[in-house]
């Protein structure tokens, strides 16, 4: 996710608690969705779609933080 911001992501994960928490939530959701889609966790199509939307919202928030941080650097 966001390879152009790889170094900034590493930096923000250690210096920005809010960013780190959002990043971790995104990763947890990503793994949960993969598990559901692969049948490792039971879920309806609707439940998976809800989680995908939540993951996308987190990704949007992360991207906004990254854009702001890169603009001020």
C-alpha positions in Angstrom: 0.0 0.0 0.0 1.4 3.4 -1.1 4.9 2.3 -2.1 5.7 5.9 -3.0 5.4 6.7 0.7 7.3 3.7 2.1 9.9 5.6 4.0 7.3 8.1 5.3 5.0 5.3 6.5 7.9 3.7 8.5 8.6 7.1 10.1 5.0 7.9 10.9 4.3 4.5 12.4 6.9 5.2 15.0 6.3 9.0 15.5 2.5 9.4 15.0 0.4 7.4 17.4 -2.8 8.1 15.5 -1.3 7.1 12.1 0.2 3.9 13.7 -3.2 2.9 15.1 -5.0 3.5 11.8 -2.3 1.5 9.9 -2.6 -1.4 12.3 -6.4 -1.4 12.1 -6.1 -1.4 8.3 -3.8 -4.4 8.4 -6.0 -6.3 10.8 -9.1 -5.7 8.6 -7.2 -6.7 5.5 -6.2 -10.1 7.1 -9.7 -10.6 8.4 -11.2 -10.0 4.9 -8.7 -12.4 3.4 -9.6 -15.1 5.9 -13.3 -14.6 5.3 -12.9 -14.8 1.5 -10.7 -17.9 1.8 -13.3 -19.6 4.0 -11.1 -19.6 7.2 -13.7 -17.4 8.9 -17.4 -17.7 8.2 -19.1 -14.5 6.9 -21.8 -13.5 4.5 -21.0 -11.5 1.4 -22.7 -8.5 3.0 -20.4 -8.8 6.1 -17.3 -8.9 3.9 -18.5 -5.8 1.9 -19.0 -3.9 5.1 -15.5 -4.7 6.2 -14.1 -3.7 2.8 -15.8 -0.3 3.0 -14.4 0.2 6.5 -10.9 -0.8 5.2 -11.3 1.7 2.3 -12.2 4.5 4.8 -9.1 3.7 6.8 -7.0 3.7 3.6 -8.4 7.1 2.7 -7.5 8.5 6.1 -4.0 7.1 5.9 -3.5 8.6 2.4 -4.7 12.0 3.6 -2.2 11.9 6.5 0.6 10.8 4.1 -0.2 13.6 1.6 -0.2 16.3 4.3 3.0 14.9 5.9 4.8 14.8 2.5 3.7 18.3 1.6 5.1 19.7 4.8 8.4 17.8 4.6 
